[in-house]
Amino acid sequence: MSDQIEQRLWRVLRDVIEPDLGENIVDLGLVRSIRVGSDADAKIDITMTTRYSPHADAIVTEVERAALHADVAGAVVRVMADPDWTPYRMAEPLRVLLGLPASEPEPPVSPAPSSWRDRIRCRLSRARRSMA
C-alpha cells in the first residue's frame, strides 16, 4: 500500500511548479526523497535551486496541498539545504534541452553559482519559444 501511495505522490508532485523556472519540482530534481510509513503518513524531503529561495514557503505549501491528493494521512515536508542543488539533478530531457552532459561531472568544491538559475531560466525560455 505504501508503495502505491509513494508512486501517487511522485505523480501529484509533478503538478507543483517552481515559479522562476516554470518547470515541475520532480523534473527539476527538487524532490530528494519520499517515504510513506505504514500509517500512510508521508515524509517528503525537497531542496531549492538556491539556499535562500524566496519561493520556499510557497513550494512547501503546494507540496503539502498536492500530497492530500495522494491519499496520505498526513505529510511532513522538509527543505534540505545540503548538499546544494545542481542542474545535474534535473531529469534527462531537461538536461538535454539545456545542452548539459548526460552524466554528472565531479561535484564542485564550492556550491553551484546562483547564476545557474538565471542561465537555466534563459535557456528554458529560448527552448520553449523555439518549440512553439
GUKOLFI-626842 format. One line per 8 residues: number of its first residue (from 1); their letters; for each residue y negated, x negated, z negated of N, C-alpha, C. Coordinates in pm, 1 decimal. Atoms other than C-alpha are relative to their C-alpha. Layout:
N
NUM	A	Y:X:Z:Y:X:Z:Y:X:Z | ...
end
This chain:
132
1	MSDQIEQR	120.2:-82.4:0.0:0.0:0.0:0.0:-126.0:-86.4:0.0 | 120.3:82.9:6.8:-247.3:-274.6:-90.8:-25.3:-73.4:131.6 | 18.8:63.9:-131.3:-183.9:-446.6:246.1:-69.5:94.6:97.0 | 63.3:-98.7:-88.0:-279.5:-125.9:426.4:-147.6:16.7:-35.6 | 139.7:-12.9:43.1:-595.5:-92.7:219.8:-78.4:-123.3:42.4 | 68.9:122.8:-41.5:-682.6:-456.3:288.6:-31.9:3.4:149.9 | 24.6:-9.0:-144.4:-644.4:-400.5:663.8:-111.4:99.7:30.8 | 108.6:-97.4:-19.2:-865.5:-90.4:642.3:-134.4:-60.6:-39.4
9	LWRVLRDV	124.3:64.6:42.5:-1125.3:-292.9:453.0:-52.6:-94.2:108.1 | 44.2:89.7:-107.4:-1134.4:-559.2:726.3:-60.4:80.9:114.4 | 52.6:-82.8:-110.9:-1185.7:-280.2:983.3:-136.4:59.4:-33.6 | 126.8:-66.2:32.4:-1462.8:-95.5:799.0:-112.9:-100.5:-20.5 | 104.7:101.0:18.5:-1647.0:-418.5:719.5:-58.3:-46.9:133.4 | 56.2:29.7:-132.9:-1693.3:-466.0:1095.5:-121.2:89.5:29.8 | 117.0:-87.0:-17.8:-1948.3:-183.7:1064.8:-122.2:-50.5:-76.6 | 112.2:57.0:75.8:-2164.4:-393.2:830.1:-62.7:-109.7:86.0
17	IEPDLGEN	70.5:90.1:-92.0:-2423.4:-573.4:1042.7:-95.2:-90.9:-76.8 | 96.7:94.8:56.0:-2612.4:-888.1:942.1:-130.5:25.2:73.7 | 122.7:-46.2:-66.0:-2971.7:-776.3:1012.0:-67.1:-100.5:93.7 | 69.0:97.3:-84.6:-3112.6:-1100.2:1152.8:76.4:-33.6:127.1 | -79.4:42.3:-115.2:-2825.0:-1185.0:1385.2:54.2:116.7:81.2 | -43.6:-117.9:-73.7:-2723.8:-831.1:1481.2:148.5:2.5:31.5 | -145.5:3.0:-17.2:-2350.5:-904.8:1455.0:64.7:41.9:-131.1 | -66.4:-44.6:122.6:-2093.7:-772.7:1209.9:40.9:-119.4:-86.5
25	IVDLGLVR	-23.8:107.7:95.2:-2020.0:-974.8:899.0:140.5:-59.0:10.7 | -135.2:53.7:-17.3:-1649.0:-1012.4:980.8:-0.2:-104.3:111.2 | 1.8:94.4:-111.9:-1704.6:-1175.7:1320.9:-89.5:-120.2:-27.0 | 85.2:113.2:36.6:-1980.9:-1391.6:1174.4:67.8:-92.8:-101.2 | -69.9:82.7:97.7:-1731.6:-1523.2:919.5:-62.1:5.1:-137.9 | 63.9:-13.1:130.7:-1928.9:-1397.0:622.5:94.9:55.7:-106.0 | -98.2:-51.8:95.7:-1626.1:-1227.3:462.8:99.3:-112.7:-27.7 | -87.3:113.0:35.9:-1440.6:-1501.3:277.8:140.5:46.8:-35.2
33	SIRVGSDA	-132.3:-48.2:39.4:-1159.7:-1301.9:120.7:-8.7:144.0:-47.0 | -15.6:-136.8:50.5:-1038.6:-954.7:35.7:131.6:2.9:-76.7 | -119.6:-14.4:80.5:-793.7:-891.0:-244.9:3.7:142.3:-55.1 | -15.7:-136.5:50.5:-659.4:-548.9:-337.2:110.8:-1.7:-104.0 | -97.7:-3.7:107.8:-483.2:-500.3:-667.7:89.1:122.6:8.7 | -92.9:-113.0:1.3:-201.1:-260.6:-745.9:-69.4:129.7:-39.7 | 77.4:-117.5:39.4:-463.0:-24.3:-889.9:-97.6:44.8:109.2 | 85.2:-31.0:-116.4:-635.8:-9.7:-545.7:-145.3:-41.9:-19.4
41	DAKIDITM	133.1:59.5:13.9:-939.5:-198.5:-676.2:-8.8:-120.1:92.9 | 18.2:109.7:-95.3:-1079.7:-441.7:-421.6:-97.8:-102.5:-54.6 | 91.3:110.7:29.3:-1237.9:-779.5:-479.2:-32.1:-64.7:134.4 | 43.5:49.0:-130.6:-1440.8:-890.3:-178.5:-98.1:-114.3:-21.9 | 88.8:115.8:7.9:-1593.1:-1236.7:-155.3:-66.4:-18.8:135.2 | 75.3:20.7:-123.3:-1867.7:-1283.1:101.5:-94.7:-118.0:-18.5 | 100.9:104.1:3.8:-2117.8:-1551.1:188.5:-114.5:44.4:89.6 | 115.2:-28.9:-86.0:-2454.5:-1550.4:360.5:-21.3:-118.4:94.0
49	TTRYSPHA	26.4:108.9:-94.1:-2578.2:-1755.2:653.8:-92.0:-105.6:-60.0 | 80.9:96.1:75.1:-2827.6:-1919.1:417.4:16.3:31.1:-148.0 | -19.8:-20.1:144.7:-2807.6:-1967.2:42.1:-93.3:104.3:-59.4 | 98.8:-92.4:57.4:-3119.2:-1760.8:-22.1:-36.4:108.1:100.4 | 22.2:-103.7:-100.1:-3076.7:-1485.6:234.8:-78.4:116.6:-60.0 | 75.7:-115.2:49.3:-3336.6:-1211.8:194.0:78.2:130.6:15.1 | -78.8:-121.1:-25.2:-3067.9:-965.1:307.1:123.3:11.3:-89.2 | -121.7:2.0:81.2:-2803.8:-1048.6:44.6:23.1:131.9:-73.6
57	DAIVTEVE	-17.4:-124.9:75.8:-2863.6:-740.5:-173.1:35.1:116.4:91.5 | -26.5:-109.3:-94.0:-2869.6:-505.5:126.1:141.2:-10.4:57.3 | -134.8:17.7:-54.9:-2549.3:-654.4:269.4:104.5:35.1:-105.2 | -93.6:-34.6:107.6:-2371.5:-626.7:-67.2:9.2:151.7:-13.8 | 1.1:-146.4:9.3:-2476.4:-260.0:-88.3:77.1:62.2:115.6 | -71.6:-53.1:-116.8:-2347.6:-195.3:264.8:150.0:-27.4:-9.2 | -142.3:31.1:17.9:-2016.4:-369.1:186.1:60.7:97.3:-100.8 | -49.8:-95.2:99.8:-1976.2:-150.4:-123.9:15.5:139.0:60.2
65	RAALHADV	-8.3:-131.9:-65.3:-2050.5:162.8:81.5:115.9:5.4:98.4 | -107.8:3.5:-99.3:-1812.4:59.9:359.0:136.1:5.0:-68.4 | -127.7:3.8:71.1:-1536.1:-6.4:106.0:45.5:139.4:-41.8 | -36.2:-136.8:38.1:-1547.6:358.5:-0.8:78.1:70.6:110.6 | -69.6:-61.4:-113.6:-1420.3:448.9:348.0:139.2:-58.5:20.9 | -131.5:62.5:-12.9:-1109.2:235.5:297.3:94.3:43.2:-112.1 | -84.4:-56.1:106.4:-966.4:442.0:9.9:24.1:-94.9:-116.7 | -13.8:84.5:118.5:-1028.5:183.7:-261.0:-45.4:78.7:-121.9
73	AGAVVRVM	41.7:-65.4:124.0:-1057.8:294.2:-621.1:-137.2:-50.6:-42.0 | 127.6:62.2:31.5:-1349.4:55.4:-665.1:-8.3:-133.2:71.7 | 17.0:127.9:-68.5:-1494.1:-258.2:-513.0:-98.0:-87.8:-76.4 | 87.5:101.2:58.0:-1640.4:-571.0:-666.1:-30.3:-98.7:111.7 | 42.3:89.4:-107.8:-1841.4:-775.0:-416.3:-71.1:-118.9:-63.1 | 63.3:122.5:50.5:-1927.1:-1136.3:-496.9:-57.7:-78.0:117.3 | 61.0:87.4:-100.2:-2166.4:-1352.5:-297.6:28.8:-143.3:-41.9 | -40.5:137.4:27.4:-2025.3:-1704.6:-281.8:-91.2:-94.9:78.2
81	ADPDWTPY	91.5:93.0:-66.7:-2267.8:-1987.2:-205.6:66.9:-131.7:38.2 | -63.4:128.8:-24.9:-2020.2:-2273.9:-196.2:142.4:21.0:47.4 | 74.9:90.7:-87.0:-1911.4:-2401.8:46.2:-96.0:77.1:90.2 | 99.4:-61.5:-88.0:-2202.5:-2334.9:277.6:65.7:58.6:124.8 | -43.1:-59.5:-126.7:-2152.7:-2110.4:579.6:-37.9:-94.2:113.8 | 33.5:72.1:-122.9:-2139.1:-2282.7:917.4:33.8:91.0:116.9 | -31.9:-82.3:-116.7:-2129.6:-2133.1:1268.6:146.9:-7.3:39.1 | -141.8:12.3:-32.7:-1769.4:-2251.7:1292.4:85.5:100.5:-75.5
89	RMAEPLRV	-72.4:-108.8:67.2:-1670.1:-1968.3:1058.0:2.2:125.8:86.6 | 8.0:-118.5:-86.1:-1757.1:-1721.5:1335.2:129.3:17.5:79.5 | -113.8:-29.5:-86.2:-1490.7:-1551.1:1544.5:-14.5:-78.9:129.9 | 1.4:83.5:-120.6:-1394.6:-1748.5:1854.0:-87.0:55.7:112.0 | 86.7:-49.6:-108.7:-1565.7:-1511.4:2103.0:-148.4:-30.4:-22.6 | 140.2:33.1:28.2:-1899.9:-1568.0:1928.0:-24.9:-149.3:16.0 | 16.5:145.0:-17.1:-1846.1:-1944.4:1916.5:-6.5:-36.3:147.6 | 0.4:26.2:-144.7:-1767.3:-1946.0:2289.1:-132.7:43.9:59.6
97	LLGLPASE	127.6:-51.7:-49.0:-2075.5:-1733.1:2357.4:-114.2:-96.7:-29.7 | 103.6:95.1:40.4:-2283.7:-1993.3:2174.8:24.4:-140.8:53.4 | -29.9:131.9:-54.5:-2117.4:-2285.1:2351.5:50.0:-99.1:-103.3 | -53.6:88.2:103.8:-1959.3:-2422.3:2034.3:145.3:-33.3:31.2 | -140.4:33.6:-21.7:-1626.1:-2605.7:2045.6:91.0:95.4:-76.7 | -94.3:-93.1:61.4:-1318.5:-2402.4:1957.5:40.1:-44.1:-140.5 | -40.0:46.1:133.0:-1224.9:-2622.2:1662.5:-120.2:-55.7:-74.8 | 111.2:43.6:85.0:-1447.5:-2711.9:1373.1:1.1:-151.7:-14.7
105	PEPPVSPA	6.8:144.3:23.3:-1569.0:-3070.3:1350.5:9.1:-29.8:-149.2 | 0.0:39.1:141.3:-1557.2:-3264.8:1026.9:-120.7:62.7:-68.8 | 113.5:-63.1:68.4:-1775.0:-3090.6:765.6:-114.1:-99.3:-20.0 | 114.4:88.9:20.2:-2126.9:-3229.1:733.5:-9.6:-43.3:-146.1 | 18.7:49.7:135.9:-2219.1:-3433.8:429.7:-99.4:88.7:-74.1 | 99.9:-87.8:60.7:-2519.7:-3211.2:365.0:17.2:140.6:55.9 | -11.7:-137.2:-49.7:-2549.1:-2832.0:406.2:-53.3:13.5:142.6 | 45.9:-26.6:-136.4:-2594.4:-2694.1:756.0:-149.0:32.5:-2.5
113	PSSWRDRI	144.0:-27.0:-0.6:-2961.4:-2682.9:850.9:-28.8:148.2:18.8 | 35.7:-141.2:-13.2:-3133.8:-2347.2:821.3:-38.2:33.2:143.2 | 34.1:-25.9:-139.9:-3233.9:-2391.3:1184.5:118.9:54.6:78.1 | -117.3:-60.0:-64.7:-2874.4:-2290.8:1274.7:-24.5:148.0:24.6 | 21.9:-144.5:-6.5:-2971.8:-1933.2:1204.2:-92.0:35.1:116.0 | 93.5:-26.7:-109.5:-3266.5:-1945.9:1445.5:63.8:-28.5:135.4 | -65.5:32.1:-127.4:-3062.6:-2116.2:1717.3:103.6:104.9:37.2 | -102.0:-101.3:-27.5:-2780.8:-1864.4:1683.5:-65.8:130.2:43.0
121	RCRLSRAR	69.3:-124.0:-34.3:-3019.6:-1568.2:1689.1:-51.8:-6.9:143.8 | 56.1:17.2:-134.2:-3187.7:-1702.8:2004.7:110.2:2.8:106.0 | -108.6:4.3:-99.1:-2859.6:-1777.7:2186.1:69.6:134.5:13.7 | -62.9:-132.1:-8.0:-2705.1:-1440.8:2096.0:-88.9:96.6:76.6 | 93.9:-86.6:-70.4:-3017.3:-1265.2:2218.7:4.3:-27.0:150.1 | -7.1:35.0:-142.6:-3008.4:-1455.4:2550.3:131.7:44.4:61.8 | -131.4:-37.6:-52.5:-2636.1:-1392.9:2592.8:9.4:150.8:19.4 | -3.5:-146.3:-14.3:-2676.3:-1018.6:2532.1:-82.3:45.2:120.2
129	RSMA	84.2:-37.2:-114.8:-2960.1:-998.6:2786.6:69.6:-32.0:131.7 | -65.9:37.7:-124.8:-2754.0:-1179.5:3049.8:119.6:89.8:29.8 | -113.1:-90.5:-21.0:-2462.1:-937.8:2996.8:-45.6:140.1:37.5 | 50.3:-136.0:-25.4:-2684.8:-629.3:3033.1:-26.1:23.1:147.3
end
